[in-house]
Amino acid sequence: MSKPTYFTNLDKLEAFLPEEKRIELRKVTDRYAFRINDYYANLIDWSDPHDPIRKLVIPGEGELKEYGRWDASDEEANYVVPGCQHKYGSTALLVVSEVCAAYCRYCFRKRLFQQEVHEASANPEPGLAYIAAHPEISNVLLTGGDSLMLSTKRLIEILAKLREIPHVQIIRLGSKMPVFQPMRIYEDEELLTAIRNYSTPEKRIYIMAHVNHPRELTAEARTAFRALLDAGAVVMNQTPILRGINDDPAVLADLLDRLSWSGIAPYYFFINRPVAGNSEFVLSLENAYRLVEEAKARTSGLGKRVRLVMSHSSGKIEILAIENGKAYLKYHQSREGHYGKLMILDCPPGASWFDDLPGNERYWNAPGKKHHFVMCPPSSRGKQSVNS
């Protein structure tokens, strides 16, 4: 199998970044991990400092702004045993890798890539035992990090053990690998054989892809997705709406079209979580909603399947509409059993997260203060504050 060259030091990108820029960004990489490979680096237009693919993976000084929290969705509260989260009744997460193929600069799990953080477990046995003891769990997401950063042998061991648990119907693999290192998929026949064996007509494997921009859907990436589909996997895509990367209705519509044409189901558009180091990627709720609706208007019904959601501490909140200063929301999932609950709240122009909406606390049991972004209204753009 061919292996791309990986770079974890900006000095290795001397062919792309001038020395003064590399020196300037060291204070970012001293704080947050950096990783890219030669395949993905060649997707970047290095002559354009605003290139969206570049912004996805190349550090920016905006990451040093002291906004947000490490764990904006309180994932830590959902761990039931080491390496296993159980927030919603039918779904469990196995955090199997602390390593990503790419360290996306907007990542809501940046905390995982700090040396002092160890949420992933090298031993999945406690999580597997927990899942086996809870028959309400019908689907399991292997995540991290990136589940396809595991060796194929290790991944097969976990898949085999999950398939020994009768009530686990769906296995999901969260990964950016199909667009970041597609040859890891289409050249690995052992991996594809495992998917054929463990993704059956009654019990499917789902690939939860992370395609953020249509330019990532190269010929190589389409080959990887075709190989996964041919092996019997179901492929879905989810991406946050990211300022400076895909915050353009034409770009989002193009992404929805290209995904649908490739047999990849558009699943979620996410509101970017208020995580430390993420402020430069965050949009207001109203802006994100408008972008998505304009994009959906340009695509077919297949593209229109996508949902705009927030992964909040209290649950997954779907944004149905934002009109005339009001946000119309619904719990798509709820930790406290409020699935389907309709919420109508005032939506100030700068609100970028559920906690920014006056009266939100009526709908969930807030365990204390939240620190999050408030986007400034257009008249005062450039002054950003933390609301706590």
C-alpha positions in Angstrom: 0.0 0.0 0.0 1.4 3.4 -0.9 1.9 5.7 2.0 1.8 9.5 1.8 4.5 11.5 3.5 3.2 13.1 6.7 4.4 16.4 8.2 3.9 17.4 11.8 6.4 20.3 11.7 5.8 23.5 9.7 9.5 23.6 8.8 8.9 20.6 6.6 6.6 22.8 4.5 9.4 25.1 3.4 8.4 24.5 -0.3 5.0 26.0 0.5 5.3 28.5 3.4 8.0 31.2 3.7 10.2 31.1 6.7 8.7 34.2 8.3 5.3 32.6 8.2 6.5 29.4 9.7 8.1 31.2 12.5 5.0 33.3 13.1 2.8 30.2 13.3 5.1 28.2 15.7 3.3 29.8 18.7 0.1 28.1 17.4 1.7 24.7 16.8 3.4 24.9 20.2 -0.2 24.9 21.6 -2.2 22.8 19.1 -1.1 19.7 17.2 -0.5 20.0 13.5 -0.5 17.2 10.9 -0.8 17.1 7.1 0.3 14.8 4.3 1.7 15.5 0.8 -1.5 14.3 -0.9 -3.7 16.8 0.9 -1.1 19.6 0.7 -1.3 19.3 -3.1 -5.0 20.2 -2.9 -4.1 23.6 -1.5 -3.6 26.7 -3.7 -0.6 28.0 -1.8 -0.6 31.3 -3.7 -4.0 32.1 -2.0 -3.7 32.9 1.7 -7.5 32.5 1.9 -7.7 29.1 0.2 -10.4 27.1 2.0 -8.4 23.8 2.0 -5.5 25.7 3.5 -7.6 27.1 6.2 -8.9 23.6 7.1 -5.5 22.3 8.1 -2.9 25.0 8.3 -2.7 26.8 11.7 -3.9 30.3 12.0 -3.2 32.9 14.7 -6.9 33.2 15.4 -6.6 29.9 17.2 -4.8 31.6 20.1 -7.8 33.8 20.9 -9.1 32.9 24.4 -12.7 32.1 23.5 -14.8 29.0 24.2 -14.2 25.9 26.2 -12.3 22.7 25.8 -15.4 20.5 25.9 -18.2 22.7 24.6 -20.7 19.8 24.5 -19.8 18.3 27.9 -18.7 15.0 26.4 -16.8 14.2 29.6 -20.1 13.9 31.5 -21.2 11.1 29.1 -18.4 8.6 29.8 -19.7 5.5 31.4 -16.5 3.5 31.4 -13.0 4.5 30.0 -13.3 5.2 26.3 -17.0 4.8 26.0 -19.7 7.5 26.0 -23.5 6.8 26.3 -25.5 10.0 26.0 -28.5 8.7 24.1 -30.3 5.5 24.8 -29.7 3.6 21.5 -26.2 5.0 20.7 -22.8 4.5 22.3 -19.5 6.0 21.3 -16.2 4.1 21.5 -13.4 6.6 21.5 -10.8 4.3 19.9 -8.2 6.8 18.7 -6.5 9.9 20.0 -4.9 10.4 16.5 -6.4 12.0 13.4 -5.3 11.8 9.9 -5.7 15.6 9.7 -5.8 17.9 12.7 -8.6 20.1 11.3 -8.2 23.6 12.8 -11.9 23.9 13.7 -12.0 20.5 15.5 -14.3 20.4 18.5 -12.1 17.7 20.0 -8.9 19.6 20.1 -8.6 18.6 23.7 -7.9 15.0 22.6 -4.7 16.0 21.0 -3.1 17.5 24.1 -0.5 15.4 25.8 -2.3 15.5 29.2 -5.6 14.3 27.8 -6.4 10.6 27.5 -10.0 10.1 26.7 -9.5 7.4 24.1 -8.7 3.9 25.4 -6.1 1.6 24.0 -8.3 -1.2 25.6 -11.8 -1.2 24.2 -12.8 -4.1 26.4 -14.6 -2.0 29.2 -16.6 -0.2 26.5 -17.4 -3.5 24.7 -18.5 -5.1 28.0 -20.7 -2.1 28.8 -22.3 -2.2 25.3 -22.9 -5.9 25.6 -24.7 -5.4 29.0 -27.0 -2.7 27.6 -29.5 -4.2 25.1 -30.9 -0.7 24.3 -27.7 0.1 22.4 -28.4 -0.8 18.8 -25.7 1.3 17.2 -22.1 2.1 18.0 -19.9 4.9 16.7 -16.2 4.3 16.5 -14.6 7.7 16.8 -11.8 9.6 18.3 -9.6 11.0 16.7 -10.2 9.1 13.5 -11.3 5.5 13.6 -9.5 4.7 10.4 -6.2 5.7 12.0 -6.4 2.3 13.7 -4.5 -0.4 12.0 -6.7 -2.6 9.9 -5.9 -5.6 12.2 -7.0 -3.7 15.3 -10.1 -2.3 13.6 -11.1 -5.8 12.5 -10.7 -7.1 16.1 -13.1 -4.4 17.3 -15.6 -5.0 14.5 -15.6 -8.7 15.2 -16.3 -8.2 18.8 -19.1 -5.8 18.1 -20.7 -8.2 15.7 -20.7 -10.8 18.5 -23.2 -8.6 20.4 -26.6 -9.5 19.1 -28.3 -6.1 19.8 -25.7 -4.0 18.0 -27.3 -3.5 14.6 -25.3 -0.6 13.2 -21.6 0.2 13.4 -20.5 3.6 12.4 -16.9 4.6 11.6 -16.2 8.4 11.9 -13.4 9.4 9.6 -11.9 12.1 7.3 -9.6 9.5 5.8 -11.6 9.1 2.5 -10.7 12.6 1.5 -7.4 13.1 3.4 -5.7 9.8 2.5 -8.0 8.0 0.1 -5.5 5.4 -0.8 -5.6 4.1 2.8 -9.1 2.8 1.8 -9.0 1.8 -1.9 -5.6 0.1 -1.7 -6.4 -1.9 1.5 -8.2 -5.0 0.4 -8.1 -6.4 3.9 -10.1 -3.4 5.1 -12.6 -3.7 2.3 -13.0 -7.4 2.9 -13.7 -6.7 6.6 -16.5 -4.3 5.6 -17.9 -6.9 3.2 -17.9 -9.4 6.0 -19.4 -7.2 8.7 -21.7 -4.9 6.7 -24.6 -7.2 6.0 -28.1 -6.5 4.6 -29.5 -6.7 8.1 -26.6 -5.0 10.0 -24.8 -2.3 8.1 -21.6 -0.5 8.6 -21.9 3.2 8.1 -19.0 5.5 7.2 -19.5 8.9 8.7 -17.4 11.0 6.3 -16.1 14.5 7.0 -16.1 16.3 3.7 -16.0 20.0 4.4 -15.6 21.5 0.9 -16.3 20.2 -2.6 -12.7 20.5 -3.7 -11.9 17.6 -1.4 -13.9 15.3 -3.6 -11.1 14.5 -6.0 -10.9 11.5 -8.3 -8.9 9.6 -5.6 -11.5 10.4 -3.0 -14.4 9.3 -5.3 -12.4 6.0 -5.8 -12.2 5.5 -2.0 -16.0 6.2 -1.6 -16.8 3.9 -4.5 -14.7 1.1 -2.9 -16.6 1.6 0.4 -20.0 1.5 -1.3 -19.1 -1.5 -3.4 -18.0 -3.3 -0.2 -21.5 -2.8 1.3 -21.0 0.2 3.5 -23.5 3.0 3.7 -21.7 6.4 3.4 -23.0 9.6 5.0 -21.4 13.0 5.3 -21.4 15.7 8.0 -19.7 19.0 8.2 -19.9 22.2 10.2 -20.6 25.5 8.5 -17.2 27.2 8.7 -16.6 30.9 8.3 -14.0 31.4 5.6 -14.2 27.8 4.3 -17.7 26.9 3.2 -19.8 29.8 4.2 -21.1 30.4 0.7 -24.4 29.0 -0.5 -22.9 28.2 -3.9 -20.1 26.2 -2.2 -22.6 24.4 0.1 -24.9 23.6 -2.8 -22.0 22.3 -4.9 -21.0 20.1 -1.9 -24.6 18.7 -1.6 -24.8 18.0 -5.3 -21.4 16.3 -5.5 -22.1 14.2 -2.5 -25.5 13.1 -3.8 -24.0 12.3 -7.3 -21.4 10.1 -5.6 -23.9 8.1 -3.6 -23.0 9.8 -0.3 -26.0 10.9 1.7 -25.8 14.5 3.1 -26.5 14.0 6.8 -25.8 17.0 9.0 -24.7 20.5 8.7 -23.4 21.5 12.1 -23.3 24.7 13.9 -19.6 25.0 14.9 -19.2 24.4 18.6 -17.8 27.1 20.9 -14.5 25.3 21.5 -11.3 27.0 22.5 -9.4 28.1 19.4 -12.4 28.0 17.1 -13.7 31.6 17.2 -12.5 32.5 13.7 -14.6 29.7 12.2 -17.9 30.6 14.0 -21.0 32.1 12.3 -24.1 33.4 13.9 -27.1 31.0 14.0 -29.1 33.3 11.7 -26.2 33.5 9.2 -25.7 29.7 9.2 -29.4 29.1 8.8 -29.7 31.5 5.8 -26.6 30.0 4.1 -28.1 26.5 4.4 -31.5 27.5 3.2 -30.0 29.3 0.2 -27.9 26.2 -0.6 -30.8 23.8 -0.3 -32.8 26.0 -2.7 -30.1 25.3 -5.4 -30.0 21.5 -5.0 -32.3 18.5 -5.6 -34.4 16.8 -3.0 -31.6 14.4 -2.3 -29.4 17.3 -1.2 -32.3 18.8 0.8 -32.2 15.8 3.2 -29.5 17.5 5.2 -30.4 18.8 8.6 -28.9 21.9 10.4 -28.1 21.0 14.0 -26.3 21.9 17.2 -24.6 19.2 19.2 -25.3 20.8 22.6 -24.7 19.5 26.1 -28.4 18.7 26.4 -28.8 17.0 23.0 -28.8 17.4 19.3 -30.9 20.5 18.5 -32.3 20.9 15.0 -32.7 24.4 13.7 -36.1 24.5 11.9 -36.1 28.2 11.1 -34.9 31.6 12.2 -37.4 34.3 11.3 -38.2 37.8 12.5 -35.8 37.5 15.5 -37.1 34.1 16.6 -35.4 30.7 16.5 -37.6 27.7 15.9 -35.8 24.7 17.3 -36.5 21.0 18.0 -34.7 18.3 20.0 -33.5 15.8 17.4 -31.9 13.9 20.3 -32.1 14.6 24.0 -30.1 13.4 26.9 -33.1 14.1 29.2 -35.7 12.5 27.0 -37.1 15.6 25.4 -37.0 14.3 21.8 -39.3 16.3 19.5 -39.8 19.1 21.9 -40.4 22.3 20.0 -38.7 25.5 21.3 -39.4 29.0 20.1 -36.9 31.5 21.5 -35.7 35.0 20.8 -32.6 35.0 18.6 -30.4 38.1 19.0 -28.5 39.0 15.9 -25.1 37.9 17.3 -26.3 34.6 18.9 -24.1 31.7 17.7 -25.0 28.9 20.2 -28.1 27.6 22.1 -26.9 29.2 25.3 -27.0 32.6 23.7 -30.7 32.5 23.2 -32.7 34.1 26.1 -34.7 31.6 28.0 -32.8 28.5 26.8 -32.4 27.4 30.4 -36.1 26.6 30.6 -35.6 23.6 28.3 -32.7 21.8 29.9 -30.9 21.2 33.2 -27.9 23.5 32.8 -25.1 22.2 35.1 -23.6 25.7 35.8 -22.3 28.5 33.6 -21.4 28.0 30.0 -18.7 29.9 28.2 -19.4 30.4 24.6 -19.1 32.8 21.7 -21.4 35.7 21.0 -20.9 36.9 17.4 -21.1 40.7 17.1 -23.9 42.2 15.0 -22.7 43.6 11.7 -22.5 47.1 12.9 -19.8 46.2 15.5 -18.1 43.4 13.6 -14.5 43.0 14.8 -15.3 43.2 18.5 -15.9 39.7 19.8 -16.7 38.8 23.3 -17.2 35.9 25.6 -20.6 35.6 27.2 -20.6 33.6 30.4 
